[in-house]
Amino acid sequence: MKVFEKIEGFDWDEGNLLKNWIKHGVTAGECEEIFFNETLLVTDDNKHSRVEKRYLAFGNTNEGRELTVIFTTRKNKIRIISARDQNYKERNFYEKN
């Protein structure tokens, strides 16, 4: 996918690290894992792409946890905005694709 052509790593905002853990029990490591595991599905998040282009990533952690990760790219790095367990609708979409 074109969004990953020049990616060199991850860029974490301290507030988002804490927010994802407190609200959803998702660690930074789990967020990063889905980008390296099969099967990763990435779609545009047009609904929330007002200020900058955002994407939805659907994937699995090393332990098989199914996550939805909202991210953007900044200076060749993936910047995680939010991460949570996939809901029923997201899981169905992910499994069908």
HULINCOR-V29987 format. One record per residue. RES is the residue in one small letter. PHI is phi in whole degrees, -180 to 180 (NA if undefined). NEAR is the number of other C-alpha atoms within 8 Angstrom. D_FIRST is the distance of its C-alpha to the first C-alpha in Angstrom with 2 decimals. Layout:
res->RES phi->PHI near->NEAR d_first->D_FIRST
res->RES phi->PHI near->NEAR d_first->D_FIRST
This chain:
res->m phi->NA near->4 d_first->0.00
res->k phi->-58 near->4 d_first->3.77
res->v phi->-59 near->7 d_first->5.54
res->f phi->-98 near->6 d_first->5.88
res->e phi->-56 near->6 d_first->7.11
res->k phi->-119 near->6 d_first->10.60
res->i phi->-70 near->9 d_first->11.09
res->e phi->-119 near->6 d_first->14.59
res->g phi->150 near->7 d_first->15.64
res->f phi->-120 near->9 d_first->16.90
res->d phi->-125 near->9 d_first->19.33
res->w phi->-107 near->8 d_first->21.77
res->d phi->-90 near->8 d_first->24.22
res->e phi->-55 near->6 d_first->27.45
res->g phi->-64 near->6 d_first->28.07
res->n phi->-71 near->11 d_first->24.82
res->l phi->-58 near->11 d_first->25.48
res->l phi->-68 near->8 d_first->28.88
res->k phi->-59 near->10 d_first->27.95
res->n phi->-64 near->14 d_first->25.45
res->w phi->-72 near->10 d_first->28.11
res->i phi->-67 near->7 d_first->31.04
res->k phi->-78 near->6 d_first->29.62
res->h phi->-130 near->10 d_first->27.44
res->g phi->66 near->8 d_first->28.38
res->v phi->-106 near->10 d_first->24.86
res->t phi->-87 near->9 d_first->24.81
res->a phi->-61 near->7 d_first->22.40
res->g phi->-60 near->6 d_first->21.98
res->e phi->-63 near->10 d_first->21.02
res->c phi->-59 near->14 d_first->18.32
res->e phi->-68 near->9 d_first->16.82
res->e phi->-57 near->11 d_first->17.32
res->i phi->-63 near->15 d_first->14.96
res->f phi->-75 near->8 d_first->11.92
res->f phi->-111 near->7 d_first->13.47
res->n phi->-104 near->11 d_first->14.87
res->e phi->-87 near->7 d_first->14.25
res->t phi->-99 near->6 d_first->13.30
res->l phi->-104 near->12 d_first->10.69
res->l phi->-122 near->9 d_first->9.87
res->v phi->-122 near->8 d_first->8.30
res->t phi->-130 near->7 d_first->9.84
res->d phi->-69 near->8 d_first->11.29
res->d phi->-107 near->10 d_first->14.74
res->n phi->-62 near->9 d_first->16.62
res->k phi->-63 near->5 d_first->19.90
res->h phi->-114 near->6 d_first->19.79
res->s phi->-95 near->9 d_first->18.00
res->r phi->-84 near->7 d_first->21.36
res->v phi->-87 near->4 d_first->21.63
res->e phi->-143 near->6 d_first->18.04
res->k phi->-67 near->11 d_first->14.57
res->r phi->-119 near->13 d_first->14.11
res->y phi->-132 near->12 d_first->11.72
res->l phi->-110 near->12 d_first->12.91
res->a phi->-117 near->13 d_first->11.84
res->f phi->-115 near->15 d_first->13.94
res->g phi->-167 near->15 d_first->14.89
res->n phi->-118 near->15 d_first->17.93
res->t phi->-78 near->13 d_first->19.85
res->n phi->-60 near->9 d_first->21.70
res->e phi->-91 near->5 d_first->24.62
res->g phi->89 near->6 d_first->22.86
res->r phi->-72 near->8 d_first->22.91
res->e phi->-88 near->11 d_first->20.51
res->l phi->-117 near->15 d_first->19.10
res->t phi->-112 near->13 d_first->17.46
res->v phi->-122 near->13 d_first->16.18
res->i phi->-97 near->12 d_first->15.93
res->f phi->-147 near->13 d_first->14.43
res->t phi->-134 near->12 d_first->13.86
res->t phi->-120 near->11 d_first->13.12
res->r phi->-140 near->8 d_first->16.25
res->k phi->47 near->4 d_first->17.04
res->n phi->64 near->9 d_first->14.00
res->k phi->-130 near->11 d_first->14.61
res->i phi->-83 near->12 d_first->13.55
res->r phi->-114 near->12 d_first->16.61
res->i phi->-74 near->15 d_first->17.47
res->i phi->-99 near->9 d_first->19.50
res->s phi->-155 near->10 d_first->20.58
res->a phi->-147 near->13 d_first->20.39
res->r phi->-159 near->11 d_first->22.48
res->d phi->-65 near->9 d_first->23.14
res->q phi->-65 near->11 d_first->21.59
res->n phi->-83 near->6 d_first->24.21
res->y phi->-56 near->6 d_first->25.38
res->k phi->-65 near->7 d_first->23.33
res->e phi->-66 near->10 d_first->20.02
res->r phi->-63 near->10 d_first->20.98
res->n phi->-63 near->8 d_first->21.76
res->f phi->-61 near->8 d_first->18.47
res->y phi->-62 near->10 d_first->16.60
res->e phi->-70 near->6 d_first->19.04
res->k phi->-82 near->5 d_first->18.85
res->n phi->-109 near->5 d_first->15.13
